[in-house]
Amino acid sequence: MNLKWFVSPVLALAVSVASGSWARSTQEQAPARSQGTGRIVIVGYKPKPGKAEALKSLARTHIQGLRAEGLVTPREGIIMEANDGTIIEVFEWKSKEAIESAHKNLAVQALWKEFSDVCDYVPVASIAEAKQLFAEFAPVR
């Protein structure tokens, strides 16, 4: 009986297992996150009394302002509204460094001042819909 067809692959597998390369190649490895990868954020804006429309208008231009400063990726942002009028925005910063540099950027500081005039920042977890397994919000156009 000729077992050559069986012995060669089994021998190759045995060598691979013994060297540890088989185990390394079969383990799922988490993708490495470098400092330069984008950072997706979700932020809640609770409008101040009488400022709901001003907040929506400002939210519609927020990402363009950050993009003009080179701080966010081309990924399209999402703006939503909760039942209580809170606006939720999802967008992607270019990196952690971009987030840090925004805090020193005068144009961004001016933009954030406009936000603070019309809203309070709230944790997304405090929004009632966020407590649901499938949180639903109305799109802001």
NUTOR-660302 format. One record per residue: x, y negated, z of N, C-alpha, C in turn. Coordinates in steps of 0.001 Angstrom, whole numbers, plus 524288, in hexadecimal, padded with zeros to 5 digits. Atoms other than C-alpha are relative to their C-alpha. Example, Ala and Ser with C-alpha at 12.3 -4.5 7.8 and 13.67 -1.06 7.14 Angstrom:
 n_east n_north  n_up ca_east ca_north ca_up c_east c_north  c_up
  8037A   804A6 80000   8300C    81194 81E78  80384   7FB50 80000
  7FCCC   804A6 7FFC4   83566    80424 81BE4  7FCFE   7FBBE 802DA
END
This chain:
 n_east n_north  n_up ca_east ca_north ca_up c_east c_north  c_up
  8034A   80488 80000   80000    80000 80000  80384   7FB29 80000
  7FCD9   804B0 80082   805A8    7F2C6 7FBD5  7FD82   7FB97 8033C
  80205   8040D 7FC88   803B2    7E8C2 806C8  802C3   7FAC9 7FF39
  7FD0C   804C3 800FC   80C6B    7DE53 800DF  7FC65   7FB37 7FFA0
  803BC   80447 80086   80093    7D5C7 7FD8C  7FDE5   7FE3C 8054A
  80201   8012A 7FAC9   7FC88    7D642 80BE5  80451   7FE04 8039D
  7FBC1   8012C 7FC66   809B9    7D547 812BE  80208   7FA69 7FF39
  7FDD4   80538 800F7   80E92    7C8BE 80C3A  7FCAC   7FBA4 80267
  8031B   80422 7FD94   802FA    7C028 81019  7FFDB   80064 805FB
  8001B   7FF4E 7FA58   80282    7C5FB 81DC8  80527   7FE36 8025C
  7FAE2   801AD 7FE26   8110F    7C3BD 81F82  8006C   7FA06 7FFDC
  7FFDD   805B6 8006F   80FA4    7B5A1 81AD6  7FCC4   7FD83 8045C
  80349   801FA 7FBCE   80492    7B368 8247F  802B7   800A1 80547
  7FD4B   7FF06 7FB10   80C73    7B975 82F93  80460   7FC06 800D6
  7FBCF   803D6 7FF99   817FB    7B07A 82CC3  7FDB6   7FA9C 8011F
  80285   8050B 7FF2D   80ED9    7A4BD 82C20  7FE0E   7FF79 8059B
  801F2   80015 7FAA0   80882    7A837 8392A  80488   7FF9D 803D7
  7FB82   7FFFB 7FC75   81590    7AADE 83FA0  802B3   7FAAE 8002C
  7FD62   80517 80029   81B0C    79DCC 83B4C  7FC88   7FB98 8020A
  80396   803FD 7FE0F   80EFE    79687 83FDE  7FD9F   7FCB0 7FBBC
  80211   8034D 8042F   80C36    7908A 8329B  7FA51   8014A 7FEC9
  8056F   7FE90 800FB   7FF85    79818 830FF  7FC6D   7FD49 803F1
  80331   80276 7FBF1   7FA3A    792EE 83DF6  7FF91   7FA27 7FF11
  80026   805A3 800F8   7FDFD    78500 83AA2  7FC99   7FEBC 7FB48
  802F3   80130 804B8   7F7CE    785C0 82D3B  7FA30   8010A 800AA
  80581   7FEC8 7FF5C   7EB00    78B4F 83249  7FD65   7FCA5 8042F
  80249   80366 7FC06   7E91D    781C9 83D86  7FDF9   7FB0F 7FD69
  801FB   804FC 801E6   7E089    77631 83ACE  802EE   7FBB8 802D5
  7FD1C   80447 7FDA6   7E87E    76A2F 83D02  7FCDE   7FB01 7FF58
  802AA   80507 80046   7E23C    75D3D 84047  8033A   7FC5D 7FC95
  7FD03   803A0 8033F   7E5D7    752F7 83649  802CA   7FC02 80372
  7FCEE   803D3 7FD06   7F073    74A1C 83B53  7FDBC   7FA9A 7FF0D
  801EE   80550 8007B   7EBA7    73C63 83E0D  80497   7FC55 80087
  7FB9B   803A1 7FFCF   7F5C3    73277 83A9D  7FE16   7FAB3 801D2
  8014F   80546 7FE48   7F624    72498 83F7E  7FD3B   7FCF5 7FBB3
  80211   802FE 8045A   7F234    71FFB 831FA  7FA9E   801A7 7FE26
  80517   7FE50 801DD   7E53E    7270B 830D7  7FBC2   7FC44 801B5
  80469   8035C 7FEC8   7D85E    71FE0 830BC  7FD6C   80182 80522
  802C7   7FF30 7FB10   7D01E    71E86 83D0A  7FA66   7FE44 7FF30
  80581   80140 800A5   7C165    71F3C 83B9E  7FDC7   7FE78 8054F
  80249   801ED 7FB25   7BA1E    71769 845DB  7FA20   7FF5F 7FF63
  8059D   800EB 7FFB4   7ABF7    71647 849F7  7FF3B   7FBEB 80440
  800A8   80439 7FC3E   7A7F0    709B7 850A7  7FA47   7FE60 80036
  80557   801D1 7FF51   79B1C    704D8 8563C  7FFE8   7FA32 8013A
  800AB   80593 7FF29   796CF    6F69B 855BD  7FA57   7FF0C 801BE
  8053F   8013B 7FDFB   78B25    6F2B0 85E3E  7FF03   7FA32 7FF0D
  800C9   8058F 80136   7857F    6E60D 858C4  7FE31   7FCEB 804C9
  801E0   80394 7FBF2   783BD    6DAA3 86202  7FA8D   7FE31 7FE5D
  8055D   801AA 8014E   775C3    6D56F 862D0  7FFE3   7FC1B 7FB7E
  800A3   80367 80486   771B8    6CF55 855E7  8046B   8003E 7FC08
  7FB66   7FFCD 80370   77E6C    6D366 84F28  8003B   804E7 7FC9D
  7FFF1   7FB07 802E0   77A7B    6E043 848A6  8015D   7FF4C 7FA37
  7FEFB   800CA 8059A   77A67    6DB05 83ABA  80581   7FDEA 7FF0E
  7FAA6   80206 80081   7870F    6D379 83CA8  803EB   8046A 800A5
  7FC86   7FB86 7FF35   78D5D    6DFFB 841BC  80019   80380 7FB36
  80028   7FCAF 804B3   788C4    6E7F3 83612  8030F   7FD84 7FB8D
  7FD36   802D2 80422   78DF6    6DDA1 82CCE  805E5   8004C 800D8
  7FA6C   7FFC0 7FEB4   79B0C    6DD65 833B8  80222   80586 7FF41
  7FE41   7FA8F 8008D   79BF4    6EC40 83415  800C5   80170 7FA40
  7FF8D   7FECF 8059C   799EE    6ECAD 8255A  80522   7FE0B 7FDAB
  7FB22   80233 80220   7A658    6E4A0 8234E  804D0   8017D 80337
  7FBC1   7FEB2 7FC6D   7AE9E    6EA29 82E65  80470   802FA 7FD56
  7FBF7   7FCAE 80264   7B5BE    6F4AD 826C1  802F3   7FD0D 7FBB6
  7FD51   8030D 8040E   7B896    6EB76 81B66  80401   7FC5B 80277
  7FC4E   8036E 7FD4B   7BEF5    6E224 82506  804D6   802EF 801CB
  7FB90   7FCCB 7FE4B   7C75E    6ECED 82AB9  8032D   801EC 7FB4E
  7FD50   7FE29 804BA   7CA80    6F1F1 81D17  80351   7FBA4 7FDA5
  7FD06   80476 8020E   7CED9    6E453 818D5  8051C   7FF4D 802FC
  7FB41   80054 7FCCF   7D8CC    6E4F6 823E3  80362   804E6 7FF7D
  7FCF8   7FB37 800EA   7DD76    6F269 81F3E  7FFE6   803D1 8048E
  8001E   7FCD8 7FB40   7D917    6F949 82BA8  7FCA9   804F1 7FFAE
  8036B   7FB72 8006D   7CED0    7030E 8271D  800BE   802A0 7FAB2
  7FF76   7FCFC 804D3   7CE72    70D96 81CBF  7FBA2   7FE99 7FC31
  80436   800F1 803CE   7C63A    70D23 8105A  7FB05   80329 8012A
  8049F   7FCD4 7FEBF   7BCE3    716FD 81695  7FB5D   7FC6F 8012E
  804BE   80311 7FF2C   7AF0F    711A5 81654  7FE31   80076 805A9
  801F9   80003 7FAA8   7AA03    70DCC 823B5  7FA2B   8012C 80013
  80594   7FEFE 7FF4B   79CA0    71117 8291A  7FE10   7FC66 80450
  80270   80366 7FC1E   793E1    70787 83044  7FA78   8020C 800DA
  80510   7FDC3 7FEA2   787F2    70CA7 8377F  7FD91   7FCD8 80462
  802B5   802A7 7FBC6   77DA2    707AB 840E7  7FD13   803EF 8035A
  802D2   7FCBD 7FC45   7787B    70E68 84D17  7FA90   7FDBA 800E4
  80557   801CF 7FEE6   76A58    70D57 8517C  7FFD8   7FB15 80350
  7FFF0   804A0 7FC98   76E17    70310 85B9D  8029D   7FB4B 7FD71
  7FD99   8044D 802DA   7748D    6FA89 85129  805ED   7FFF6 80017
  7FA45   7FFAF 7FFE8   7828F    6FE65 85456  801F8   8018A 7FA9B
  7FD8A   7FED1 80503   78B05    6FE81 84828  804A9   80391 8010D
  7FBA5   7FC4D 7FF96   79472    709E4 84688  802FF   7FFB9 7FAE2
  7FCA9   8004E 804A6   79FE3    708B8 83D46  8041A   80442 80049
  7FBFE   7FBF6 80077   7A8E4    71393 838A5  803A1   7FE4D 7FB9A
  7FC44   80175 8040D   7B551    71027 8315C  80559   8023F 80155
  7FAD9   7FDAC 7FF51   7C37A    7143F 82FB6  80457   7FBEC 7FFCF
  7FB3B   80320 7FFD0   7CF58    70C99 83420  8043E   802FA 7FD08
  7FBB1   7FD64 802BC   7DBAE    70F74 82C46  8034E   80350 803AC
  7FCA1   7FD3D 7FC48   7E2FA    713C5 83885  7FF2E   7FDBB 80575
  80000   80233 7FAB3   7E48D    711D5 84713  802D4   7FABC 80005
  7FD14   804E5 80053   7EE60    70747 843B0  7FC92   7FB9E 7FDCC
  8038B   803EB 80233   7E40D    70044 83B97  7FC42   7FDFF 80431
  80372   80196 7FBB4   7DAF7    70039 84765  802E8   7FC41 8039B
  7FCE2   8034C 7FC7E   7E5C0    6FAA1 84FE0  80122   7FAA9 7FD92
  7FEB9   804FE 8027D   7E95F    6F041 845E7  7FB31   7FC87 7FF74
  804CB   8031E 80058   7DB1A    6EBF5 844D2  7FF64   7FC7B 804C3
  80075   80307 7FB2F   7DBF5    6E738 852D3  80399   7FB3A 80016
  7FC71   8047D 80069   7E69F    6DD9E 84EAD  7FEE3   7FCC1 7FB17
  80128   8026C 80502   7E091    6D9AC 841AE  7FBFA   7FB9F 800CE
  8036D   8047C 7FF0D   7DA7A    6CC09 84201  7FAD3   80056 7FD09
  804D7   7FF77 80308   7D094    6CED4 8372F  7FC5B   803FB 8028B
  80326   7FBFA 7FD68   7CBF8    6DB18 83E2E  7FDF1   7FDEC 8052B
  801BD   80254 7FB14   7CB62    6D3D4 84B1F  7FB5E   7FC55 7FF1B
  80457   80381 8014E   7C291    6C9A3 844BF  7FB13   8031F 7FEB5
  80464   7FC99 80158   7B9EC    6D461 83F3F  7FD9B   80265 804EC
  801E8   7FDA9 7FB22   7B8E6    6DAFF 84C81  7FD5F   7FBF4 80380
  8028B   80439 7FD0C   7B574    6CDD9 852AD  7FA70   7FF46 7FE01
  80542   8005A 80245   7A9F4    6CD0A 8493F  7FC8D   8046B 80218
  802F1   7FB92 7FDDE   7A5C5    6DA96 84DCD  7FE7D   7FEF6 805AC
  80123   800D9 7FA71   7A6C8    6D6D7 85C31  7FBDA   7FBBE 800D1
  80414   80400 7FFA9   79DE3    6CB28 85981  7FA8B   80241 7FF32
  80527   7FDD6 8014C   792E0    6D3F1 8549B  7FED8   80554 8026D
  800F3   7FACA 7FDE1   794B7    6E0E8 85BB4  80394   8013E 80491
  7FC98   7FDA6 7FC13   79A5A    6E8B4 866C6  8019A   8054F 7FDE5
  7FE25   7FAD6 80196   7A2AE    6F4A5 863E9  7FE08   803F6 80404
  801FA   7FBFB 7FC6D   79CA8    700F9 8699A  80249   8054D 7FE78
  7FE2B   7FABD 80151   7A1A0    70EF8 86A99  7FBCE   802E7 7FCE2
  803B3   7FD19 80337   79B4C    71776 86049  7FCFA   803EB 8035D
  80291   7FC34 7FC94   79835    72166 86B01  7FB6A   7FDA6 802FE
  8044E   8027F 7FD33   78F16    71763 8713C  7FB29   7FF42 7FC97
  80461   800A3 8039C   7864C    71715 8653A  7FCAD   804F1 8003E
  80386   7FB8A 7FF1A   77A5B    71FE0 8673E  8007D   80435 7FBC9
  7FFBE   7FC26 80448   77B3E    72663 859DC  804FA   80343 80038
  7FAFD   7FD38 7FFCE   78963    72A4A 85C5E  7FFD1   804A9 803B7
  8008C   7FBA6 7FC54   784C3    7338A 8670A  7FD63   804C0 7FD71
  80298   7FBC5 802D7   77D93    73BDB 85CEC  80408   80335 7FCFA
  7FC7A   7FC9A 802F8   783DA    74770 85626  800E2   7FDD2 7FA7D
  7FF99   80271 80524   780F7    74117 84904  7FE0F   7FA63 80098
  8016B   80582 7FF3A   78133    73280 84B68  7FE5F   7FD9F 7FAD0
  80203   8027A 804C3   77910    72B2E 84167  7FF9C   7FA26 800CC
  80028   805AA 7FFE3   77A21    71CC9 83E48  7FDF6   7FE0F 7FAC5
  801C2   8026B 804D8   77436    713AF 8342E  804AC   7FD6F 7FD56
  7FBB0   8029C 802BD   77DB5    70F35 829A3  7FF29   7FA19 7FFD7
  80023   805B1 800A6   780F5    700BC 8293A  80222   7FEEA 7FA99
  7FE5B   8011A 80564   781AF    6FBE0 81B53  80152   7FA50 7FF6A
END
